[in-house]
């Protein structure tokens, strides 16, 4: 019978239309500005720099090694090394960045900088409402620095693993120091 | 369509003898799936000549990849066919693995199969939705397809951190392991996909309008399809049994018993039906993969992430992408960047037969013929 397929299709449409009123499963979207879904734990948008403790300048983990700058696919990171060194969490003297800029308009949120960073310093953020009136959007070191607590809030699993690994390194370094100190005292 | 003697003359001679009209379709036309332009020569409503014009989305992909390191090219491959980033990643890492001789652990192979087949599922579902949208079914099939795609994209987001630009595969494995409960969630999505397909087919398969619009339209003859190098569902709809998964046995596809659906007539309806049947086969592959995946390492510990310098040589890695055979041809001169980086994009090569499929059909059929080829302009223009 001509029209049978269309009627069958319309029955299916009708079932979906009625279903959307009582079945939450069928509604996969939310009304965005009023209602927001929390981002998934692994979600990534733009990079940020992690600092330990409360001081964004003294606690910044970045050692200006420029690996992220070299590996960044669209080359949106620019780093200028400072000439003065400061001690890191193990007490070793390390360089730190004088300038650390990320051009967010160029960044393509691939996460390779966070992946290659050997100091767990650069990580991916979850902020997303970044629209603005200006054309350029370059984030400087002070805009990029965010605390380790914040990192723990947005990526709990990853942050726990990083904190554990760093605590282990500190323990090893202290044990080594104690072992070196012991023969002298003996 | 009523074939008047004049139109038949125009068809047989390839050009009509009375007044012709040249129309520029696109680049900003909702039916062109991006920024694609066709210069069509019309005799009334019938196509006499069609010249595709592309390059509006050219982003210099190949030269950028030749300038950047091997690792930095992965996120750029996401943006080739921006609907199916996982399969693009796979084709690229496969060719680098061939070039540098890197082995892949079993769990990573399973993860690759799972993500690639999920990509195939939502690519084909969306394509069917877009095709029906082009035929005038405004929204309904497309929205149903997008509802399922949404669930798969959520899976990808929880795994890779990004919904579309996944940047997930690495040389010798994957970037990170599956999060807790991911496989269960994936099994849930998969269990809902089969009923969705039943519903989708009930909605469309017998639809008289779909049949009237697509039967016998845009026929791609078997010989032409082979000679032009068409691959993917478009080739199989013309009755050629060629699937890189079966031919090349790349990854671990020889462990999965699945059939290759073939068409008979090579028209738009066959291309639509082949995709629906392929989704059924993908569901079977996924069922098996989700059942068999075992814990283990996800990346070859010897594989280098940075400073990869493969020995001088060349490699061609290809996979069966949702749109056809996607290949990457790499030449290394031993340096940190590829000496030559060449993409074999299925969309572009499938598009070469567009004129042959369109001549003699009306201008409204061009829209659905283009829709059934399944192109993404990111891949065509690169």
Interface residues (C-beta under 8 A of the other chain):
Chain A: X2 X3 X4 X5 X6 X8 X9 X12 X13 X16 X26 X28 X29 X40 X41 X42 X43 X44 X67 X71 X72 X73 X108 X109 X110 X111 X112 X115 X116 X124 X157
Chain B: X68 X69 X71 X72 X73 X74 X75 X76 X78 X140 X144 X147 X150 X151 X154 X157 X158 X159 X160 X161 X162 X165 X167 X175 X176 X179 X199 X202 X203 X204 X205 X206 X207 X208 X209 X210 X211 X305 X306
